[in-house]
Amino acid sequence: MWVRQIHRWLSIAFTLAVIANIVAMTMQLDAAWIGFLALVPLIPLLATGLYLFALPYLGRRGDAHSEARS
């Protein structure tokens, strides 16, 4: 499913942004934009993660309706 693939690539981007933030902090750079860099993939990562979390429950609801009609 394409949402799962997007979620995987967003998690890689988020991980790289966090690593860049840690490296910047250890080098004592005062670049606030590096800290906010992790928020760019985090917001869609949250949306896709919530969708993937709810997907099994939404699928079950459709199965219950079809079983009740039988």
C-alpha positions as CSV (number, residue, x, y, z in Angstrom):
1,M,0.0,0.0,0.0
2,W,1.3,3.4,-0.9
3,V,0.6,4.9,2.6
4,R,2.9,2.4,4.2
5,Q,5.7,3.2,1.8
6,I,5.3,6.9,2.4
7,H,5.4,6.3,6.1
8,R,8.6,4.3,5.8
9,W,10.3,7.1,3.8
10,L,9.1,9.7,6.2
11,S,10.5,7.8,9.1
12,I,13.9,7.7,7.4
13,A,13.8,11.4,6.8
14,F,12.8,12.0,10.5
15,T,15.6,9.8,11.7
16,L,18.1,11.7,9.6
17,A,16.8,15.1,10.8
18,V,17.1,13.9,14.4
19,I,20.7,12.7,13.8
20,A,21.5,16.1,12.2
21,N,20.0,17.8,15.3
22,I,22.2,15.7,17.7
23,V,25.3,16.4,15.6
24,A,24.6,20.2,15.7
25,M,24.0,20.1,19.4
26,T,27.3,18.3,20.0
27,M,29.1,20.8,17.8
28,Q,27.4,23.5,19.8
29,L,25.9,25.2,16.8
30,D,23.2,27.8,17.5
31,A,21.1,27.0,14.5
32,A,17.4,26.8,15.6
33,W,16.3,25.8,12.1
34,I,18.0,22.4,12.5
35,G,15.8,21.7,15.5
36,F,12.7,22.6,13.5
37,L,14.0,20.4,10.6
38,A,12.7,17.3,12.4
39,L,9.2,18.7,12.5
40,V,8.8,18.7,8.7
41,P,8.6,14.9,8.3
42,L,7.1,14.5,11.8
43,I,3.7,16.0,11.0
44,P,2.9,13.8,8.0
45,L,4.5,10.9,9.8
46,L,2.0,11.4,12.5
47,A,-0.9,11.5,10.1
48,T,0.2,8.3,8.2
49,G,0.9,6.5,11.4
50,L,-2.5,7.2,12.8
51,Y,-4.1,6.1,9.6
52,L,-2.1,2.8,9.6
53,F,-3.0,2.3,13.3
54,A,-6.7,2.7,12.6
55,L,-6.7,0.6,9.4
56,P,-7.3,-2.8,11.1
57,Y,-10.1,-1.4,13.1
58,L,-11.8,0.1,10.1
59,G,-11.4,-3.2,8.2
60,R,-13.0,-5.1,11.1
61,R,-16.0,-2.8,11.1
62,G,-16.8,-3.6,7.5
63,D,-16.5,-7.3,8.2
64,A,-18.9,-7.1,11.1
65,H,-21.5,-5.5,8.9
66,S,-21.2,-8.1,6.2
67,E,-21.5,-10.9,8.7
68,A,-24.6,-9.4,10.2
69,R,-26.3,-9.3,6.8
70,S,-25.6,-13.0,6.1
